[in-house]
Amino acid sequence: MTDWLPECTIKCPYCAELMSIVLDLSAGEQTYIEDCQICCQPMQIGFEVSDAELLHLKVERSG
C-alpha cells in the first residue's frame, strides 16, 4: 500500500474561509483538532479511509 497524502480544500465552520489541508491516509480513520489558518478557531476534522482512498471528510466546530 502506498501512503497517499491528498491535499483537500475545506471551509472553516467559524469564519467560512477556504483553506487547504493535507491528509495522511496511511493510518486509516482519524479525528483530530486543528486550528483554522485564518481565524485560529479549533476545528474538528474527521475522515474515513478504505484501501488508501478517502471515503468521507467532515469538518465541524470543536467543543
MODELLER restraints for C-alpha pairs under 7 A, 6 or more apart:
rsr = mdl.restraints
at = mdl.atoms
rsr.add(forms.Gaussian(group=physical.xy_distance, feature=features.Distance(at['CA:3:A'], at['CA:25:A']), mean=6.54, stdev=0.5))
rsr.add(forms.Gaussian(group=physical.xy_distance, feature=features.Distance(at['CA:3:A'], at['CA:26:A']), mean=5.12, stdev=0.5))
rsr.add(forms.Gaussian(group=physical.xy_distance, feature=features.Distance(at['CA:4:A'], at['CA:24:A']), mean=6.71, stdev=0.5))
rsr.add(forms.Gaussian(group=physical.xy_distance, feature=features.Distance(at['CA:4:A'], at['CA:25:A']), mean=6.03, stdev=0.5))
rsr.add(forms.Gaussian(group=physical.xy_distance, feature=features.Distance(at['CA:4:A'], at['CA:26:A']), mean=6.90, stdev=0.5))
rsr.add(forms.Gaussian(group=physical.xy_distance, feature=features.Distance(at['CA:4:A'], at['CA:52:A']), mean=6.91, stdev=0.5))
rsr.add(forms.Gaussian(group=physical.xy_distance, feature=features.Distance(at['CA:5:A'], at['CA:22:A']), mean=6.05, stdev=0.5))
rsr.add(forms.Gaussian(group=physical.xy_distance, feature=features.Distance(at['CA:5:A'], at['CA:23:A']), mean=5.37, stdev=0.5))
rsr.add(forms.Gaussian(group=physical.xy_distance, feature=features.Distance(at['CA:5:A'], at['CA:24:A']), mean=5.08, stdev=0.5))
rsr.add(forms.Gaussian(group=physical.xy_distance, feature=features.Distance(at['CA:5:A'], at['CA:25:A']), mean=6.39, stdev=0.5))
rsr.add(forms.Gaussian(group=physical.xy_distance, feature=features.Distance(at['CA:6:A'], at['CA:22:A']), mean=5.63, stdev=0.5))
rsr.add(forms.Gaussian(group=physical.xy_distance, feature=features.Distance(at['CA:6:A'], at['CA:23:A']), mean=5.66, stdev=0.5))
rsr.add(forms.Gaussian(group=physical.xy_distance, feature=features.Distance(at['CA:7:A'], at['CA:20:A']), mean=6.40, stdev=0.5))
rsr.add(forms.Gaussian(group=physical.xy_distance, feature=features.Distance(at['CA:7:A'], at['CA:21:A']), mean=5.57, stdev=0.5))
rsr.add(forms.Gaussian(group=physical.xy_distance, feature=features.Distance(at['CA:7:A'], at['CA:22:A']), mean=4.37, stdev=0.5))
rsr.add(forms.Gaussian(group=physical.xy_distance, feature=features.Distance(at['CA:7:A'], at['CA:23:A']), mean=6.50, stdev=0.5))
rsr.add(forms.Gaussian(group=physical.xy_distance, feature=features.Distance(at['CA:8:A'], at['CA:20:A']), mean=5.48, stdev=0.5))
rsr.add(forms.Gaussian(group=physical.xy_distance, feature=features.Distance(at['CA:8:A'], at['CA:21:A']), mean=5.41, stdev=0.5))
rsr.add(forms.Gaussian(group=physical.xy_distance, feature=features.Distance(at['CA:8:A'], at['CA:22:A']), mean=6.21, stdev=0.5))
rsr.add(forms.Gaussian(group=physical.xy_distance, feature=features.Distance(at['CA:9:A'], at['CA:18:A']), mean=6.50, stdev=0.5))
rsr.add(forms.Gaussian(group=physical.xy_distance, feature=features.Distance(at['CA:9:A'], at['CA:19:A']), mean=5.50, stdev=0.5))
rsr.add(forms.Gaussian(group=physical.xy_distance, feature=features.Distance(at['CA:9:A'], at['CA:20:A']), mean=4.42, stdev=0.5))
rsr.add(forms.Gaussian(group=physical.xy_distance, feature=features.Distance(at['CA:9:A'], at['CA:21:A']), mean=6.41, stdev=0.5))
rsr.add(forms.Gaussian(group=physical.xy_distance, feature=features.Distance(at['CA:10:A'], at['CA:18:A']), mean=5.61, stdev=0.5))
rsr.add(forms.Gaussian(group=physical.xy_distance, feature=features.Distance(at['CA:10:A'], at['CA:19:A']), mean=5.57, stdev=0.5))
rsr.add(forms.Gaussian(group=physical.xy_distance, feature=features.Distance(at['CA:10:A'], at['CA:20:A']), mean=6.24, stdev=0.5))
rsr.add(forms.Gaussian(group=physical.xy_distance, feature=features.Distance(at['CA:11:A'], at['CA:17:A']), mean=5.48, stdev=0.5))
rsr.add(forms.Gaussian(group=physical.xy_distance, feature=features.Distance(at['CA:11:A'], at['CA:18:A']), mean=4.47, stdev=0.5))
rsr.add(forms.Gaussian(group=physical.xy_distance, feature=features.Distance(at['CA:11:A'], at['CA:19:A']), mean=6.42, stdev=0.5))
rsr.add(forms.Gaussian(group=physical.xy_distance, feature=features.Distance(at['CA:12:A'], at['CA:18:A']), mean=6.51, stdev=0.5))
rsr.add(forms.Gaussian(group=physical.xy_distance, feature=features.Distance(at['CA:12:A'], at['CA:36:A']), mean=6.44, stdev=0.5))
rsr.add(forms.Gaussian(group=physical.xy_distance, feature=features.Distance(at['CA:13:A'], at['CA:60:A']), mean=5.66, stdev=0.5))
rsr.add(forms.Gaussian(group=physical.xy_distance, feature=features.Distance(at['CA:13:A'], at['CA:61:A']), mean=5.80, stdev=0.5))
rsr.add(forms.Gaussian(group=physical.xy_distance, feature=features.Distance(at['CA:15:A'], at['CA:39:A']), mean=6.66, stdev=0.5))
rsr.add(forms.Gaussian(group=physical.xy_distance, feature=features.Distance(at['CA:25:A'], at['CA:49:A']), mean=6.57, stdev=0.5))
rsr.add(forms.Gaussian(group=physical.xy_distance, feature=features.Distance(at['CA:25:A'], at['CA:52:A']), mean=5.99, stdev=0.5))
rsr.add(forms.Gaussian(group=physical.xy_distance, feature=features.Distance(at['CA:26:A'], at['CA:52:A']), mean=6.72, stdev=0.5))
rsr.add(forms.Gaussian(group=physical.xy_distance, feature=features.Distance(at['CA:28:A'], at['CA:48:A']), mean=6.75, stdev=0.5))
rsr.add(forms.Gaussian(group=physical.xy_distance, feature=features.Distance(at['CA:28:A'], at['CA:49:A']), mean=5.28, stdev=0.5))
rsr.add(forms.Gaussian(group=physical.xy_distance, feature=features.Distance(at['CA:29:A'], at['CA:47:A']), mean=5.75, stdev=0.5))
rsr.add(forms.Gaussian(group=physical.xy_distance, feature=features.Distance(at['CA:29:A'], at['CA:48:A']), mean=4.51, stdev=0.5))
rsr.add(forms.Gaussian(group=physical.xy_distance, feature=features.Distance(at['CA:29:A'], at['CA:49:A']), mean=5.54, stdev=0.5))
rsr.add(forms.Gaussian(group=physical.xy_distance, feature=features.Distance(at['CA:30:A'], at['CA:46:A']), mean=5.59, stdev=0.5))
rsr.add(forms.Gaussian(group=physical.xy_distance, feature=features.Distance(at['CA:30:A'], at['CA:47:A']), mean=5.67, stdev=0.5))
rsr.add(forms.Gaussian(group=physical.xy_distance, feature=features.Distance(at['CA:30:A'], at['CA:48:A']), mean=6.84, stdev=0.5))
rsr.add(forms.Gaussian(group=physical.xy_distance, feature=features.Distance(at['CA:31:A'], at['CA:44:A']), mean=6.91, stdev=0.5))
rsr.add(forms.Gaussian(group=physical.xy_distance, feature=features.Distance(at['CA:31:A'], at['CA:45:A']), mean=5.59, stdev=0.5))
rsr.add(forms.Gaussian(group=physical.xy_distance, feature=features.Distance(at['CA:31:A'], at['CA:46:A']), mean=4.08, stdev=0.5))
rsr.add(forms.Gaussian(group=physical.xy_distance, feature=features.Distance(at['CA:31:A'], at['CA:47:A']), mean=6.59, stdev=0.5))
rsr.add(forms.Gaussian(group=physical.xy_distance, feature=features.Distance(at['CA:32:A'], at['CA:44:A']), mean=5.73, stdev=0.5))
rsr.add(forms.Gaussian(group=physical.xy_distance, feature=features.Distance(at['CA:32:A'], at['CA:45:A']), mean=5.46, stdev=0.5))
rsr.add(forms.Gaussian(group=physical.xy_distance, feature=features.Distance(at['CA:32:A'], at['CA:46:A']), mean=6.45, stdev=0.5))
rsr.add(forms.Gaussian(group=physical.xy_distance, feature=features.Distance(at['CA:33:A'], at['CA:42:A']), mean=6.27, stdev=0.5))
rsr.add(forms.Gaussian(group=physical.xy_distance, feature=features.Distance(at['CA:33:A'], at['CA:43:A']), mean=5.55, stdev=0.5))
rsr.add(forms.Gaussian(group=physical.xy_distance, feature=features.Distance(at['CA:33:A'], at['CA:44:A']), mean=4.59, stdev=0.5))
rsr.add(forms.Gaussian(group=physical.xy_distance, feature=features.Distance(at['CA:33:A'], at['CA:45:A']), mean=6.12, stdev=0.5))
rsr.add(forms.Gaussian(group=physical.xy_distance, feature=features.Distance(at['CA:34:A'], at['CA:42:A']), mean=5.67, stdev=0.5))
rsr.add(forms.Gaussian(group=physical.xy_distance, feature=features.Distance(at['CA:34:A'], at['CA:43:A']), mean=5.38, stdev=0.5))
rsr.add(forms.Gaussian(group=physical.xy_distance, feature=features.Distance(at['CA:34:A'], at['CA:44:A']), mean=6.52, stdev=0.5))
rsr.add(forms.Gaussian(group=physical.xy_distance, feature=features.Distance(at['CA:35:A'], at['CA:41:A']), mean=5.29, stdev=0.5))
rsr.add(forms.Gaussian(group=physical.xy_distance, feature=features.Distance(at['CA:35:A'], at['CA:42:A']), mean=4.31, stdev=0.5))
rsr.add(forms.Gaussian(group=physical.xy_distance, feature=features.Distance(at['CA:35:A'], at['CA:43:A']), mean=5.78, stdev=0.5))
rsr.add(forms.Gaussian(group=physical.xy_distance, feature=features.Distance(at['CA:36:A'], at['CA:42:A']), mean=6.27, stdev=0.5))
rsr.add(forms.Gaussian(group=physical.xy_distance, feature=features.Distance(at['CA:36:A'], at['CA:43:A']), mean=6.59, stdev=0.5))
rsr.add(forms.Gaussian(group=physical.xy_distance, feature=features.Distance(at['CA:42:A'], at['CA:61:A']), mean=6.69, stdev=0.5))
rsr.add(forms.Gaussian(group=physical.xy_distance, feature=features.Distance(at['CA:42:A'], at['CA:62:A']), mean=5.57, stdev=0.5))
rsr.add(forms.Gaussian(group=physical.xy_distance, feature=features.Distance(at['CA:43:A'], at['CA:59:A']), mean=6.55, stdev=0.5))
rsr.add(forms.Gaussian(group=physical.xy_distance, feature=features.Distance(at['CA:43:A'], at['CA:60:A']), mean=5.70, stdev=0.5))
rsr.add(forms.Gaussian(group=physical.xy_distance, feature=features.Distance(at['CA:43:A'], at['CA:61:A']), mean=4.93, stdev=0.5))
rsr.add(forms.Gaussian(group=physical.xy_distance, feature=features.Distance(at['CA:43:A'], at['CA:62:A']), mean=5.02, stdev=0.5))
rsr.add(forms.Gaussian(group=physical.xy_distance, feature=features.Distance(at['CA:44:A'], at['CA:59:A']), mean=5.71, stdev=0.5))
rsr.add(forms.Gaussian(group=physical.xy_distance, feature=features.Distance(at['CA:44:A'], at['CA:60:A']), mean=5.32, stdev=0.5))
rsr.add(forms.Gaussian(group=physical.xy_distance, feature=features.Distance(at['CA:44:A'], at['CA:61:A']), mean=5.94, stdev=0.5))
rsr.add(forms.Gaussian(group=physical.xy_distance, feature=features.Distance(at['CA:44:A'], at['CA:62:A']), mean=5.05, stdev=0.5))
rsr.add(forms.Gaussian(group=physical.xy_distance, feature=features.Distance(at['CA:45:A'], at['CA:58:A']), mean=5.82, stdev=0.5))
rsr.add(forms.Gaussian(group=physical.xy_distance, feature=features.Distance(at['CA:45:A'], at['CA:59:A']), mean=4.67, stdev=0.5))
rsr.add(forms.Gaussian(group=physical.xy_distance, feature=features.Distance(at['CA:45:A'], at['CA:60:A']), mean=6.74, stdev=0.5))
rsr.add(forms.Gaussian(group=physical.xy_distance, feature=features.Distance(at['CA:46:A'], at['CA:57:A']), mean=5.85, stdev=0.5))
rsr.add(forms.Gaussian(group=physical.xy_distance, feature=features.Distance(at['CA:46:A'], at['CA:58:A']), mean=5.20, stdev=0.5))
rsr.add(forms.Gaussian(group=physical.xy_distance, feature=features.Distance(at['CA:46:A'], at['CA:59:A']), mean=6.54, stdev=0.5))
rsr.add(forms.Gaussian(group=physical.xy_distance, feature=features.Distance(at['CA:47:A'], at['CA:56:A']), mean=5.29, stdev=0.5))
rsr.add(forms.Gaussian(group=physical.xy_distance, feature=features.Distance(at['CA:47:A'], at['CA:57:A']), mean=4.35, stdev=0.5))
rsr.add(forms.Gaussian(group=physical.xy_distance, feature=features.Distance(at['CA:47:A'], at['CA:58:A']), mean=6.17, stdev=0.5))
rsr.add(forms.Gaussian(group=physical.xy_distance, feature=features.Distance(at['CA:48:A'], at['CA:54:A']), mean=6.16, stdev=0.5))
rsr.add(forms.Gaussian(group=physical.xy_distance, feature=features.Distance(at['CA:48:A'], at['CA:55:A']), mean=5.39, stdev=0.5))
rsr.add(forms.Gaussian(group=physical.xy_distance, feature=features.Distance(at['CA:48:A'], at['CA:56:A']), mean=5.15, stdev=0.5))
rsr.add(forms.Gaussian(group=physical.xy_distance, feature=features.Distance(at['CA:48:A'], at['CA:57:A']), mean=6.75, stdev=0.5))
rsr.add(forms.Gaussian(group=physical.xy_distance, feature=features.Distance(at['CA:49:A'], at['CA:55:A']), mean=5.37, stdev=0.5))
